[in-house]
Amino acid sequence: MKQLFYHAQVVTMEEDQNGQVITEQSVLVQDGTIIAVGEEKKLEQMAGENCEKIDCQGKALLPAFIDSHSHITALAQSLAYCDLSTATSFEEIEQQLLDFTRKSPLCDGQYVIGFGYDHNNLKEQKHPDRHFLDRTAEKILKQDQENFPGNRVEKISMMLSHASGHMGIMGSSALSHFGIDKSTPNPSDGIIGREEDGTPNGYLEENSFIQLTSKIPQPSKEEQLRRIEQAQKVYWSYGITTIQDGLTKQKEWNLLKELAQTGRLKTDVVCYADLKDNRSLIKENPEYTKGYNKHLRLGGYKIFLDGSPQGKTAWLTKPYEGESEYCGYPIYTDEQVKEFVKESIEDSQQLLAHCNGDAASQQYLDACRLAGDTRKIRPVIVHAQTLRLDQIPKLKPLGMIPSYFVAHTWFWGDVHLKNLGEQRAKQISPLKSTLENKIPYTLHQDSPVIPPDMMKTVWCAVNRRSKTGQSMGDDQKISVKDALKGITVNAAYQYFEEKDKGSICVGKRADFVLLSENPLTENPEKLDRIQILKTFSQGELVYSR
């Protein structure tokens, strides 16, 4: 079947000899593949009579956006949680949890989970504790009895997940459920917050929190599958047709594999297996490692090397602002990281490493340098928030790609100024320096940490401004064209898919996003207001505003 996308500003993301993005009028597609790009009249003649014609009404048609790092299964889970991202106080957290649980009766032993609070945004300027959650649980139970008199629920468990996903709070019931008490030691790569007598106060950091969240009772399998389908639609609404699951374990893989095999995945999902505990996923599923199998493939491995800068758990070479010695902490030893890289090279699999602090980035750089030739696996340094300018040139000989979470400039810029000091904070996500070193980079949102809003990310890369209007490093701003490359052509390169995706040219897939304005001609201050009108996956309309 042929399709003609016409009356459009086709922003191909292909460049002419002068480095300018080539724009055209129309695109001709056959069976999901682009067969011609050019003048409208010429393509109309090529299209013939039996061709579906899609009027773009003069709007901008771009290659669909490519998500270079997020967690679709985690986003799916979060859709069932109470959204606390707008909370500015403990009182608001409590009220939002009460509103969230008001709609339907509770079940005995049910987990009530809130996601997305940020202590940096709270009036109290600290994390809640178990006592707060216990009091809130009592109010929720009382509310349930009043609203549903016949419902007899004696106990619920409460948990809050920080916006970063690297820390959270559990109420007394949840702590008891997981056997966390005075005698429970801190893991080597995490912290259990405690009161003066050693009793856990509910705060859990890094792996003391992350490992427990996977053990929380889950809804039925069909409900979990339905939520992933719902999450897929969230990505489409932001113009994304290639989605990542950035830390896939056996449970998540089983769900995604079933969705693929039953035809419920409609766009591409790339999974990165948890290398520490789930290396076997690659060896046991060879039919998913050479390419997409019904929109699903295994792209390689993922490891975590540190925490988050806004939570002050990222591993830095110099102390956090106001600290005499504390620099955050690593998750693995140098030798362990080197072994992870060796395993990736042995298996010919790409390796993504979460590195927020410059010390974690250095550990990864050193491991790649010592482990062998990494150029063929294109290792990715995920987030790279505090990557130093002297570290950037070291990426190139390793074939390493930095995937920047540049939206931090807006969402946590003011926090970074406080935690890192002005010099380091204004160098986070050093895009301009990376560009000057001719190193390919990508841009992401780490969803569900923030929504997968690509145009907001482009705005952040171009304007670099905090919520209070502070400049977050004018010398690291990049052009709109270069920001768009980070979510199209460069992202396709990161996935080894540069021959199939990332630009609008003959032979590539007909993955498109139709925008309300052309980003290349729009006022840079208004880039985040550009609307996603339609999203097409291989020519099929998957989202319409």
CORNOR-V864619 format. One record per run of one state. SS is the DSSP state (A for helix, B for strand, O for the rest). FROM is the first residue (numbers start at 0). LEN is the number of residues. If there is no record, write none. Layout:
# CORNOR-V864619
ss = [SS,SS]
from = [FROM,FROM]
len = [LEN,LEN]
This chain:
# CORNOR-V864619
ss = [O,B,O,B,O,B,O,B,O,B,O,A,O,B,O,B,O,B,O,B,A,O,B,O,A,O,B,O,A,O,A,O,B,O,B,O,A,O,B,O,B,A,O,A,O,B,O,A,O,B,A,O,A,O,A,O,B,O,B,O,A,O,B,O,A,O,A,O,B,O,A,O,B,O,A,O,A,O,A,O,A,O,B,O,A,O,B,O,B,O,A,O,A,O,A,O,B,O,B,O,A,O,B,O,B,O]
from = [0,1,6,8,15,20,24,25,30,32,38,39,47,50,55,59,63,64,66,70,71,78,81,83,89,101,110,117,118,121,129,147,156,162,166,170,171,177,189,194,199,206,213,220,236,239,248,249,261,267,274,278,279,284,285,288,292,293,295,304,333,346,349,355,357,371,374,377,379,383,388,396,400,404,407,411,412,420,421,425,430,436,440,443,453,463,464,465,470,471,473,476,479,485,488,494,508,509,511,515,523,529,531,537,539,544]
len = [1,5,2,7,5,4,1,5,2,6,1,8,3,5,4,4,1,2,4,1,7,3,2,6,12,9,7,1,3,8,18,9,6,4,4,1,6,12,5,5,7,7,7,16,3,9,1,12,6,7,4,1,5,1,3,4,1,2,9,29,13,3,6,2,14,3,3,2,4,5,8,4,4,3,4,1,8,1,4,5,6,4,3,10,10,1,1,5,1,2,3,3,6,3,6,14,1,2,4,8,6,2,6,2,5,1]
